[in-house]
Amino acid sequence: MTDTEKLEAPSSISSKEFWDYLEQEYHKIKDEELYKYKQKFEKEFRETLFIRLQDFYTDLENEEHKIKTKIDSINKTLREIPYSKETYIEINLKNNTKKLD
């Protein structure tokens, strides 16, 4: 029996029998089939969440490094601009976030 055949209602039944059939199918899907997919999703979510968070954190660190490198490059150029005697303009990066320990 295929999945399509399992969900097809019998052809010559009364309205009450049809609603009973639909209720049975609803409970079957709810209690059996959807529950196993829910379990599978939750298992995959638990198993991959930490890896995805690590990847995201690594991406953020890489972006931070790129930003700092660009600021250093800008600062090198700014130091070469004669502003006044022994004075130059510099960009400083101030971190307004707290790192988690």
C-alpha positions in Angstrom: 0.0 0.0 0.0 1.5 3.4 -1.0 1.3 6.6 1.1 -1.3 8.0 -1.3 -3.5 5.0 -0.8 -3.2 5.2 2.9 -4.7 8.7 3.0 -7.4 8.2 0.4 -10.9 8.0 1.9 -13.1 5.0 1.0 -15.3 5.9 -2.0 -18.8 4.9 -0.9 -19.3 5.9 2.7 -21.7 8.1 4.6 -20.9 11.6 5.9 -20.5 10.3 9.4 -18.2 7.6 8.3 -16.2 10.1 6.3 -15.7 12.4 9.3 -14.8 9.4 11.4 -12.3 8.4 8.8 -10.8 11.9 8.7 -10.6 12.0 12.5 -8.8 8.7 12.5 -6.3 9.9 9.9 -5.8 13.1 11.8 -4.9 11.2 15.0 -2.7 8.8 13.0 -0.7 11.7 11.5 -0.6 13.6 14.7 0.3 10.8 17.0 2.6 8.7 14.7 4.0 10.3 11.6 4.4 13.9 12.7 5.8 13.0 16.0 8.6 11.0 14.5 9.5 14.0 12.3 9.3 16.3 15.3 11.7 14.0 17.1 14.0 13.9 14.1 14.0 17.7 13.8 14.7 18.2 17.5 17.6 15.7 17.4 19.1 17.4 14.4 18.6 20.8 16.0 20.4 19.7 19.2 23.2 18.1 17.3 23.9 20.9 14.8 23.1 24.0 17.0 26.5 24.1 18.7 28.3 23.7 15.4 26.2 26.4 13.8 26.8 28.8 16.7 30.6 28.1 16.5 30.6 28.8 12.8 28.7 32.1 13.4 31.1 33.1 16.2 34.0 32.3 13.9 32.5 34.5 11.1 32.0 37.3 13.6 35.7 37.0 14.7 36.8 37.1 11.1 34.7 40.2 10.4 36.2 41.8 13.5 39.7 41.1 12.3 38.9 42.6 8.8 37.5 45.7 10.4 40.6 46.2 12.7 42.9 45.6 9.7 41.0 48.3 7.7 41.1 50.7 10.6 44.9 50.1 10.9 45.3 50.8 7.2 43.3 54.0 7.5 45.3 55.1 10.5 48.6 54.6 8.6 47.3 56.9 5.9 46.0 59.5 8.4 49.4 59.6 10.1 51.0 60.7 6.9 48.7 63.8 6.6 50.3 66.8 8.1 47.8 68.1 10.5 50.1 70.1 12.8 53.5 69.5 14.3 53.7 66.0 15.8 49.9 65.7 15.8 47.9 63.4 13.7 44.3 62.1 13.5 43.7 58.5 14.4 40.6 56.3 14.5 40.1 54.2 17.6 37.9 51.2 17.8 35.9 51.1 21.0 34.2 47.9 21.9 30.7 48.5 23.4 29.8 44.8 23.9 30.6 42.4 26.6 32.4 39.2 25.8 30.9 36.0 27.2 33.3 34.0 29.3 
